Structures are given as C-alpha cells and as structure tokens.
Amino acid sequence: MPLSMNRDVFITCAVTGAGDTTGRSPHVPVTPKQIAESAIDAARAGAAVVHCHVRDPETGTAARRLELYREVTDRIRAAEVDVVLNLTAGMGGDLVFGGVETPFPLNAKGTDLVGATERVAHVAACLPEICTLDCGTMNFNLGDYVMTNTPATLREMARQMTALGVRPEIEAFDTGHLWFAKQLVEEGLIEAPVLIQLCMGIPWGAPDDLNTYLAMVNNVPAGWTFSAFSIGRNALAYPAAAVLAGGNVRVGLEDNLYAGKGKLATNAQLVEKAATVVTNMGARIIGPAEVREKLKLVKR
C-alpha cells in the first residue's frame, strides 16, 4: 500500500517491561507505586497510552500477581491526569528448555506456562481499556527461552478479551504474526477497529532495518491502526520511522534505557524526546480522549 505520513499521532509509553533491566538503570520502576508514578509522569509528558507490566517488589523480576496489577491500575486511575491504560497479557507463556541433548524435563527456573484464562485473569479483574496479545510463538532473546503463544491459546485469549470489552493490541514480532492476526480478525475473534504494535529488533524476531520494517508495514491491512518501536540503539530513531510510514509511536524503559549515549533516561524524558521528534516533523500529538474515540475504547 502507498505510505503516507501520520499527521495525528499518539504516543504509548511502555513503562517497565519484564526484562532483566532493573540492575542496569535506577529509573526502571519496580514497585506498583513506582510503576504507577512513572506512568503518570509519562502521561504528563505527552503519552496518551501507558503499557504496564508488574514486577515482584522484592526481587524486581517479572510477575503476574493480580494484587500488583490492581494496585498499579487503581493508582493510575486515581491520579489527576487522564491516560489510556494498556496492560500486558504476555505473561504466562514462558517456556525454558533444558540442555540441547536433554530438553526435558523443562527447566523450572524461568518456565511459567499457564492456560489462557489464567493469562487474562488480571485483565478480567482490572478491565483496562487495552491489553496486549502477542500474536505468535518465537525464540526470544537469550538462551533457550521460547515465547509460547499457540493458535488455540491465542484464539481463546482473543475471545475472552473481546467478550470483556477490552481492545486487544496485537503485538507482531514477525510477518507470520501479522498473518495470524488477520486470521483472528477474519474469524471474528477481534473486532474493528484493529490495533497493532510492530515490535522491531527483538532477537529473534523481525530485525529493525528499514526494508524489514516496510515489509511489516505493507502487511498491515488498510484501516488498521498501528504503532511501531525498536529496542536499544535504534529506539530513538523509530518515532520518525513510525510516523513517516503512517503509524504511531511507542517509547519507554521496557524498550530502551537511554536518552542518548551513556545518558540514562526516565520514561517521561523518553516521551518528551519522542514528542519533540513528532512535532518537529509537522505532526500533532493527540491525547487520550481522541485515542478513545479513534479506537472505540471503553473507559472504566
């Protein structure tokens, strides 16, 4: 499809993620209070959407405990700032194999594999406006960790999200994920308007070179709303690439810790940098009310 610049752009801030980043920057929020406060600061800086994971307050490791999600959700909703809440539903699909000659039994450390209903239990309890749906299985980043999302599980998670009135944000890490996302829409498991996040540069998904990025963009059906991001050193350049290709922007400490070489950033600073890029390109930053109207979201 022909590419045209997006003139009305919303920014999503991915606040903390699930990666092993807490020891690399003092700005990565860990406790529910820290995560909520960082999300609120990002909203004040211009983010219309905040995408939240939770972490174990004692260890900083990724968690999916319901009480942590409830506290983060309640704190953000009680704040004197409006923002669209997007909770991850990617946890609970972590599969870690043993050695190459003895893959079984599965390595208990790191494996967290549960059913579809348990993976969306916090979504049902907290009812965010958006939640993520990682639309495929892939070898993910380090070691023998596999991000596991089977077709049957994805169908059931999508069905439950739609029944709850929560808009799925399809996360696509490669072109095959986009292919399956189209199938979910064709089967009526995800309703229009369709929201998709192009996740670039995550080993071992789609690399973030522009040729691959454009292949991903060209596989997004007309009428869908998409955002795009990259991780690490190219994260600061991707707001421009996203807007030029007709998309929206995601930044945040889940994806990148730095505001420049050797300069650790806060979430608010990353949002401010992205907003400056977008406005200097001649586009307009839209807020949560316009995002809700565009995506037909249900505000709780």
N, C-alpha and C positions, 0 to 999 in steps of 0.2 A: 504494500500500500504506500502511497506517497506520504512522506513525512512532513509534518508542519509543526512549528514551534507552539508550545502551550503558552498561552498568554495569561491564564488564570491558574495559578499553581498553589497546591497545598503542600506543606512540609510535615512529614512524620518524623518524630524523634524516637529511635529505638534505645530505650533508657539504660538497660543494663545487660541484657542477654543472659546466656547460660555458660559462656566460655570461661576459661581459666584466666581471667583478666584482673581479678581483684588485687593481686600482688604486684601488678605492673603499673597501676595508677591509683593514687589516693582518691580520685574523683569518681571511681566506679561505685555506685551506691549498692549497699548490701541489705540493710535492714528495711522493713516495709516503710518506716518513716523516711529514711534516706531516699528510697526509690520514689516515693510519692513526692517528696520535696524537690527532687531533681526533675521529675516530670512536670511539676507545677512551674518551676523555673524555665524549663524548655517551652512551655506554653506561653509564658510571659514574653519570651524571646521571639515568638512567632510561629511555633509549632501548632498546627491545628489538630494533630493526632499524636497521641503518645502510645507507643507499643511497649508493653511491660511483661517481663518475666519476674519471677521472685527467686530469692536466694535464701539459703539457710543462714539465719542471723549470726550463728556461732561460727560457722566454717567458711561462709561466703560461697559455697558450692551451689550449683543449680538445685532447685527444689520445685515441687508442685503441690505443696501443702495448702489446703483450702483456706485455713485461717490466715495465711500470709497474703493470699490473693484478696481475701475480704478486707484486710486492713489497708492494703495499698489502694483498693478500689474506694473504700469509704473515705480515706484521707483525700484522695484526688477529688471526689465528688463534693466534699465539704469545703474545698478551697474556694476562694473568691476569684476564681479565674475559670473561664469556660474552655473545655478541651474535649475532643472525641477520644474515648477510651478504647484501646485495642489490646486485648490480652492474647498471649501466645496460647496455642493448643498443640504446640510441637513436642512438649514433654511427654514421656511415657512410650516413646518409640525407639529407645536407645538399645542397641544390640552390640555387645562386645564379644568377639570370638576368642578362643584360646589360641595356642600355637598353630603354626601352619600345618603341622603334621597331626596335631590333636586339637581340632577346633572345638570339640565337645568334651566335657560339659562347658557351657557358656561361662565366661568369666563373670563371676558375681559382681566384682568391682566395676562399676560403670554401666552394667546392664540394668535397664529399667524399662521393661516391656509389659504393658498392661492393655486392657481392652479399650474399645472405642468409647464406651460410656464413661469409664473412669478418666479417660483423657480429656473429656469435655465436662467433667463434673463441676469444675470451678467456673466454667462458662455458664452452666445452668444456674449455679448459685449466685454469681455476681452480675450476670446479664450485661456484659459490656455492649457497646454499640457494634464493635467489630471484634472478631477473633481470627487468628491465622489458621490456615490449612496447608501444611507442607505437602505439595501435590505429587510426591513420588519418593521412591527409595533410592539412596545413593551411598557410596563410600564417602565418609565425611571426615575431612581434615586430617586427623592424626591417627596412627596406629591401626587397629582392626575394628574401629567403631563404624557401624553401619546405621544410618538414619533410616528407620524402617517405617514405611507407610504403604501397606498393601492395598490393592484396588478395593477389596471388600471393606477394609477398615476405613479407607477414605470415603467410600460411598456412605457408610453408616455415620461417620462423623459429620459429613456434609448434610445428611438428612436431619440429624439432631440439631445442628446449628440453625438450619433453615426453619425447623419447627419451633425453635426458641425465639425466632425473630432477630437473630444476631447475624450480621452480614459477614460471611467468610471473606477474608483476604487470602486469595490463593497465592502461596509462595512458590515460585517456579525457579528451580536451580539449574534447569537444563531444558532443552526443547521438548523432550519427551514428557516433561511435567506439564508443559503447555498443552500438549496433545491430549493428555488425560483430563486436564481441566475443561477443555472443550467437551469431552465426553460427559463429564458431570453436569455441565450446563444442558447438553442435549437430552440427558435423562431426566431433567427437571429437578435435580438434587440441589442445584444452586440457581437462585433466581436473579434476574436482572434488577438493577444494574450490577454488572460483574466487576469486581475489584481484584486487581492482580499486582503482585510485587515481583519484579525481576531481580533476583538475587545473583549478583555477578561476582566472579573472582573467588568463590569459596572452593577450596580444594575438596573434592574432585568433581565439581560441577562445571558449569559453563565459565570459561575464562572471561576476563573483563576487557579484552581487546575490542575495538570498535566493530570489527567485522562480525564477531560472535554476538555482540550486543545488538547490532542491527538485525541479525538473523532472529534473535529473540523478539525484538520489537515487531518485525514483519510477520511473526506468527501470532501476534495479539489481534484477535478479531476486531473489526470496526465496531465502535460503540462501547467497548470495554474501557474502563478507567485503569491506567497503570501508573505505578511508581517504579523507580529503579535506584539501585545503590551498588557500590562496590566496597570492598573492605580494604583496610590497610592504606598503602601509599597512594592509591588512586581514588580513595573515598572523597577527597576534597574536590576532585575534578568531576565527579559523576553528577552533581547537581546540574552543571551546564549540559552534560550529555543527555540527561533525562529530559530536561526542558526542551532542548532542541529537537528531540525525537517525538515530542508531543506528550511527554509524561510529567509526573510529579516527583517529588524529592523525598528521599529518606536519608537522614544522618543520625548520629548518636553513638554512644560509647559501646553499644553492642557490636558495632562495625569498625570503629576506628577510635583510637585513644588520643590522637594528636591534632592540634590546630596548626601545626607547622613542624618543621624538622626539629626534633628534640623538645617541643613545647607541648606538654600535656594539657588537654582541654577538658572543660566541663561540657555537659550536654547543652546548656544554654549557649555557650560560646560556639559550638558546632552549628547550632540552629542559626545563630546570628551570622556566621560566615556564609551559610547556605542562602539565607535571605538576602544578603548583600549581592551574591552572585546572581540570584534570580532577578532582583530589581534592577541591577546594572545591565541585565540583558533586555530590559524593557518589559518584563512580565510583572504581573501583580500577584502579591501573596494573598490568598483567601483564607478566611478564618473558619472556625468550627461550624458556625451556622450555615455558611454556604456549602461546606462539605456535607453536612447532614442533608441539605436539600438536594445536592447533586447525587448522593448515594442512597437517598431514601432511608436514612438511619432512624432508629428508634432510640430516643434519648430517655434514659431511666432517671 
